[in-house]
Amino acid sequence: MRINISLKTLLLLLAAGVILGLLISITGRLIDVLASTRVDYIKSLIPTLGSLIGSVIGLMGAVLVATFQIRKTFELERGKGVASNSAILRLIKTELQTNLRIVQQFRDDYLNGDNSFVVHIGTDNWDKCLLNIGLEISDETLSHTTSSYNKLKLLKSDTRLNETTYDMLVSDISNTIQKVQTDLNNLVSST
């Protein structure tokens, strides 16, 4: 397993190692001086100093392990979010492409008063995935997608769209598909 250590972390570890080395040498010198004076409490001082040095070493190890675990946890969660948003964007893109083909194919029928095809326009993926979209999706893409689906729902309703509005719907769906694809490409390249 490869562990990536940043320069900042390496310098902090080096500084902690130097401080620990100094602490150990000062402690050794202190024990040597106290042993030469033949003081009675030297026997209880040695375990105490050993505990202090052990605590400093343990603290350094704990900080190193915690830093590594936090970084790895963050990377795993980000990876899950990217995978989830990629799947959502692919579903929405496919649904929009299908809707675009239907809307383009039946344009003349709709403008002549036949809107029987609107039952084939799907919004299920959008309705299910809307609340699961993460922060990796740009606000612009989210806004365009929401607008396109609202227009599709308007098309499915009893409201009649004129030719200009209908053509604008086709253009908006096409632009939305491009924006979704751009966000999808950005997500894939960020992993």
MOZI-V102719 format. One record per residue. N is the residue number from 1. SS is DSSP state (H for helix, E for strand, - for the rest). PSI is psi in whole degrees, -180 to 180 (NA if undefined). D_CENTER is the distance of its C-alpha to the mean C-alpha in Angstrom with 1 decimal. Layout:
n->N ss->SS psi->PSI d_center->D_CENTER
n->N ss->SS psi->PSI d_center->D_CENTER
//
This chain:
n->1 ss->- psi->133 d_center->22.8
n->2 ss->- psi->130 d_center->21.8
n->3 ss->- psi->123 d_center->20.7
n->4 ss->- psi->122 d_center->19.4
n->5 ss->- psi->127 d_center->21.0
n->6 ss->- psi->164 d_center->20.7
n->7 ss->H psi->-39 d_center->24.0
n->8 ss->H psi->-46 d_center->23.5
n->9 ss->H psi->-41 d_center->23.1
n->10 ss->H psi->-43 d_center->26.1
n->11 ss->H psi->-39 d_center->28.2
n->12 ss->H psi->-41 d_center->27.5
n->13 ss->H psi->-40 d_center->28.5
n->14 ss->H psi->-44 d_center->31.5
n->15 ss->H psi->-42 d_center->32.6
n->16 ss->H psi->-38 d_center->32.2
n->17 ss->H psi->-40 d_center->34.3
n->18 ss->H psi->-44 d_center->36.9
n->19 ss->H psi->-42 d_center->37.1
n->20 ss->H psi->-42 d_center->37.5
n->21 ss->H psi->-44 d_center->40.1
n->22 ss->H psi->-42 d_center->42.0
n->23 ss->H psi->-43 d_center->41.9
n->24 ss->H psi->-42 d_center->43.2
n->25 ss->H psi->-38 d_center->46.0
n->26 ss->H psi->-41 d_center->47.0
n->27 ss->H psi->-43 d_center->47.1
n->28 ss->H psi->-44 d_center->49.2
n->29 ss->H psi->-41 d_center->51.5
n->30 ss->H psi->-43 d_center->51.8
n->31 ss->H psi->-40 d_center->52.7
n->32 ss->H psi->-44 d_center->55.3
n->33 ss->H psi->-44 d_center->56.9
n->34 ss->H psi->-34 d_center->57.0
n->35 ss->H psi->-34 d_center->58.4
n->36 ss->H psi->-21 d_center->61.2
n->37 ss->- psi->-6 d_center->62.2
n->38 ss->- psi->49 d_center->62.7
n->39 ss->- psi->144 d_center->60.9
n->40 ss->- psi->-32 d_center->60.7
n->41 ss->- psi->5 d_center->57.1
n->42 ss->H psi->-35 d_center->55.7
n->43 ss->H psi->-31 d_center->55.2
n->44 ss->H psi->-20 d_center->52.8
n->45 ss->H psi->-36 d_center->51.1
n->46 ss->H psi->-50 d_center->49.9
n->47 ss->H psi->-34 d_center->47.8
n->48 ss->H psi->-46 d_center->46.3
n->49 ss->H psi->-37 d_center->45.3
n->50 ss->H psi->-40 d_center->43.9
n->51 ss->H psi->-41 d_center->41.8
n->52 ss->H psi->-45 d_center->40.5
n->53 ss->H psi->-42 d_center->39.7
n->54 ss->H psi->-37 d_center->38.0
n->55 ss->H psi->-41 d_center->35.9
n->56 ss->H psi->-43 d_center->34.8
n->57 ss->H psi->-44 d_center->33.9
n->58 ss->H psi->-41 d_center->32.1
n->59 ss->H psi->-44 d_center->30.1
n->60 ss->H psi->-44 d_center->29.1
n->61 ss->H psi->-43 d_center->28.0
n->62 ss->H psi->-41 d_center->26.1
n->63 ss->H psi->-42 d_center->24.2
n->64 ss->H psi->-47 d_center->23.4
n->65 ss->H psi->-44 d_center->22.2
n->66 ss->H psi->-42 d_center->20.1
n->67 ss->H psi->-45 d_center->18.4
n->68 ss->H psi->-45 d_center->17.7
n->69 ss->H psi->-41 d_center->16.5
n->70 ss->H psi->-44 d_center->14.1
n->71 ss->H psi->-45 d_center->12.6
n->72 ss->H psi->-40 d_center->12.5
n->73 ss->H psi->-43 d_center->11.1
n->74 ss->H psi->-44 d_center->8.1
n->75 ss->H psi->-41 d_center->7.8
n->76 ss->H psi->-44 d_center->8.6
n->77 ss->H psi->-40 d_center->6.2
n->78 ss->H psi->-42 d_center->3.2
n->79 ss->H psi->-40 d_center->6.2
n->80 ss->H psi->-41 d_center->7.2
n->81 ss->H psi->-41 d_center->4.8
n->82 ss->H psi->-44 d_center->5.8
n->83 ss->H psi->-43 d_center->9.2
n->84 ss->H psi->-46 d_center->9.7
n->85 ss->H psi->-33 d_center->9.2
n->86 ss->H psi->-44 d_center->11.3
n->87 ss->H psi->-43 d_center->13.8
n->88 ss->H psi->-46 d_center->14.1
n->89 ss->H psi->-37 d_center->14.7
n->90 ss->H psi->-43 d_center->17.2
n->91 ss->H psi->-46 d_center->19.0
n->92 ss->H psi->-43 d_center->19.3
n->93 ss->H psi->-45 d_center->20.5
n->94 ss->H psi->-43 d_center->23.0
n->95 ss->H psi->-42 d_center->24.3
n->96 ss->H psi->-40 d_center->24.7
n->97 ss->H psi->-42 d_center->26.5
n->98 ss->H psi->-45 d_center->28.8
n->99 ss->H psi->-39 d_center->29.5
n->100 ss->H psi->-44 d_center->30.2
n->101 ss->H psi->-42 d_center->32.7
n->102 ss->H psi->-47 d_center->34.4
n->103 ss->H psi->-40 d_center->34.7
n->104 ss->H psi->-41 d_center->36.1
n->105 ss->H psi->-36 d_center->38.5
n->106 ss->- psi->21 d_center->39.9
n->107 ss->H psi->-53 d_center->40.2
n->108 ss->H psi->-39 d_center->44.0
n->109 ss->H psi->-45 d_center->44.4
n->110 ss->H psi->-45 d_center->42.3
n->111 ss->H psi->-21 d_center->44.3
n->112 ss->- psi->8 d_center->47.5
n->113 ss->- psi->-2 d_center->46.6
n->114 ss->- psi->106 d_center->45.2
n->115 ss->- psi->29 d_center->41.8
n->116 ss->H psi->-19 d_center->42.0
n->117 ss->H psi->-16 d_center->39.1
n->118 ss->H psi->-19 d_center->36.5
n->119 ss->H psi->-18 d_center->36.2
n->120 ss->H psi->-6 d_center->34.4
n->121 ss->- psi->125 d_center->31.7
n->122 ss->- psi->140 d_center->28.6
n->123 ss->- psi->11 d_center->26.0
n->124 ss->H psi->-46 d_center->25.0
n->125 ss->H psi->-42 d_center->21.6
n->126 ss->H psi->-45 d_center->20.7
n->127 ss->H psi->-38 d_center->22.2
n->128 ss->H psi->-34 d_center->20.3
n->129 ss->H psi->-13 d_center->16.8
n->130 ss->H psi->-46 d_center->17.0
n->131 ss->H psi->-11 d_center->15.8
n->132 ss->H psi->1 d_center->12.7
n->133 ss->- psi->131 d_center->11.2
n->134 ss->- psi->-176 d_center->7.9
n->135 ss->- psi->-12 d_center->7.4
n->136 ss->- psi->-15 d_center->6.6
n->137 ss->- psi->132 d_center->10.3
n->138 ss->- psi->152 d_center->12.9
n->139 ss->H psi->-37 d_center->15.4
n->140 ss->H psi->-45 d_center->18.2
n->141 ss->H psi->-44 d_center->17.1
n->142 ss->H psi->-43 d_center->16.7
n->143 ss->H psi->-46 d_center->20.0
n->144 ss->H psi->-40 d_center->21.8
n->145 ss->H psi->-45 d_center->20.7
n->146 ss->H psi->-44 d_center->21.8
n->147 ss->H psi->-44 d_center->25.0
n->148 ss->H psi->-44 d_center->25.8
n->149 ss->H psi->-35 d_center->25.5
n->150 ss->H psi->-38 d_center->27.6
n->151 ss->H psi->-37 d_center->30.2
n->152 ss->H psi->-39 d_center->30.2
n->153 ss->H psi->-35 d_center->30.9
n->154 ss->H psi->-40 d_center->33.6
n->155 ss->H psi->-37 d_center->35.0
n->156 ss->H psi->-17 d_center->35.2
n->157 ss->- psi->-175 d_center->37.0
n->158 ss->- psi->-6 d_center->40.7
n->159 ss->- psi->134 d_center->40.1
n->160 ss->- psi->133 d_center->41.6
n->161 ss->- psi->140 d_center->39.8
n->162 ss->- psi->175 d_center->42.0
n->163 ss->H psi->-41 d_center->41.8
n->164 ss->H psi->-45 d_center->40.0
n->165 ss->H psi->-39 d_center->37.3
n->166 ss->H psi->-45 d_center->37.0
n->167 ss->H psi->-35 d_center->36.6
n->168 ss->H psi->-37 d_center->34.0
n->169 ss->H psi->-46 d_center->32.0
n->170 ss->H psi->-45 d_center->32.2
n->171 ss->H psi->-43 d_center->31.1
n->172 ss->H psi->-42 d_center->28.2
n->173 ss->H psi->-42 d_center->26.9
n->174 ss->H psi->-45 d_center->27.3
n->175 ss->H psi->-38 d_center->25.4
n->176 ss->H psi->-41 d_center->22.6
n->177 ss->H psi->-41 d_center->22.3
n->178 ss->H psi->-41 d_center->22.1
n->179 ss->H psi->-40 d_center->19.3
n->180 ss->H psi->-42 d_center->17.3
n->181 ss->H psi->-39 d_center->18.2
n->182 ss->H psi->-46 d_center->17.1
n->183 ss->H psi->-38 d_center->13.6
n->184 ss->H psi->-44 d_center->13.6
n->185 ss->H psi->-41 d_center->15.0
n->186 ss->H psi->-40 d_center->12.5
n->187 ss->H psi->-45 d_center->9.6
n->188 ss->H psi->-39 d_center->12.1
n->189 ss->H psi->-20 d_center->13.2
n->190 ss->H psi->-10 d_center->9.9
n->191 ss->- psi->NA d_center->9.9
//
